[in-house]
Amino acid sequence: MDAVIAFLNDNLTWVLIFFLIAAGIAFTVMTRGVQFRLFGTMWKVIFNSRAHVSGGISSFQAFAISLASRVGVGNIVGVAVALTLGGPGAIFWMWLMALLGMATAFVEATLAQLYKIPHEDGTFRGGPAYYIQRGLGSRAFGIVFACALIFTFGFAFEMIQAGTIASVFQSTWGIDPIWTAIGLGVLTALIVFGGIKSVARVSEILAPGMALVYVLLALVVIVTNLPAVPGIIGSIFAGAFGLNPALSGTAGGILASMLNGVKRGMYSNEAGMGSAPNAAATATTSHPVHQGLIQSAGVFVDTMIVCTAT
């Protein structure tokens, strides 16, 4: 499995980067820069979306579920890897991917709301598999997407998350990975077997709290090293455009900086992957665009705030 994933990663990354950047630019143009025009509105919508709705889950809860997916070890370990392989300049390209990804997240979440279907528990179900089938009229490609998403999250992404947690527990406290696996399995089962409402209730507390605590810890480090901050910001821009070869990537200069920053941005904020829209579709909201704006803000929080703090 590792060999297959490595092969796909090495050979499809460039294709994926091209299409995601092209989609981000296209959606930015088509929406007349929605991520910039309605940036203030995004936060107003989020702060007014906490009201619980009868029978369903709130827009804020759907936002928290997607935030829980976006914010994780990728924001910590992944950023460190991008810095190691691409130099400080990788952060600039990570930012750029986030700004484009905000438009992509807006579009895919809005589509998820437009083509969602009601579920027997009073919530909704939806996402790319649904709007590929109901919007594009292709059940076959909807099935292909659903299978790809299940494999990606069932094996690739969750293995990275669980594996990182297990390795930290083992190296720090000597805890055997099998016990970490059992613990994670039990904690997860207690939440997910309660259905989407249970996931929503836990996520709306844990996900924002997790991000906030992490950013506050990072701010403490930043404040205690405040004189170094201007130089750090300068090194990011210098490395991104090759103004100082010593600040570029360890292999390939600007190209390494760009590649690693773009890859980090794509993996971390998940815009265009088709994962977050599944959460966006579950919300009961007054207008599809409201959820699109909320999910767009999620990309900003993930990359521009949490990853930058790292």
Order of alpha helices (4+ residues) and beta strands (2+ residues): alpha-alpha-alpha-alpha-alpha-alpha-beta-beta-alpha-alpha-alpha-alpha-alpha-alpha-alpha-alpha-alpha
